[in-house]
Amino acid sequence: MTTPGTHLQPDPNRQYRYYEFVMAAFVAVYLCSNLIGPAKAAQLDLPGWGPVTFGAGVLFFPVSYIFGDVLTEVYGYARARRVIWAGFAAMVFASVMAAVIVALPPAPGWANQPAYEIAFGSTWRIVGASLCAFFCGEFVNSFVLARMKVKSNGRHLWQRTIGSTIVGEGVDSALFYPIAFWNSGLIPNELLPGIMLTQFVSKVAVEVLFTPLTYKIVAFLKRAEHEDHYDVNTDFTPFSIRL
């Protein structure tokens, strides 16, 4: 298992048992958060609080940050960076294909085109906002966790996972909602700060609730992979996929 100063750069030839599975899970969750959740506004009646309305995508998206935390904590920033780029590329491809399929003329007698457009017909402004927020938020999250790990000498995992999520989700929310909806006519400008705050608090709360599970996953992977990477001398540029 790696200790600070003994593994300054990832070994590009190192093979892991579960890295590809974690990557696949991360990409799947990210795609679900953008393709399944956003089309539905849900409402729950919370005891002692009352009705709470939220976009269903909030159930998915924080989980991608949990996977991002696990990747950086176990495998290091460079391998987490590759996974973030994989998620970004997958979302670009899915968005382009969704636009193409929505634009195809429906067959005579097929009456589901309006529903299909609602579910998969996101505007390019919203898609662009989502990609920008994801790219910046995920890289900030991974960077903060990696730096905190070195400074804390690997202690207090919960501080890293929650702290990095607060910063990463803050960046994500601060970018997505203004880019997607400011002066769009879809959401009044005066409501955006409240929506941003609600989504931010909800996403961070999911991270806090999942902390015990994150501990178990991280501990399992560190034992199984014999890896506990410290980013002591890492190039933190996001514009690379090199190890």
Protein Blocks (a to p, Z undefined) as FASTA:
>chain_A
ZZehiambccfkbccfklmmmmmmmmmmmmmmmmmmmmpccddddehkbpcdddfklmmm
mmmmmmmmmmmmmnojklmmmmmmmmmmmmmmmmmmmmmmmmpccdehiaklmmmmmmmm
ccfklmmmmmmmmmmmmmmmmmmmmmmmmmnnopakllmmmmmmmmmmmmmmmmmmmmmm
gonlmacfklmmmmmmmmmmmmmmmmmmmmmmmmmmmmmmmmmnopacddfbccfbfbbc
bZZ
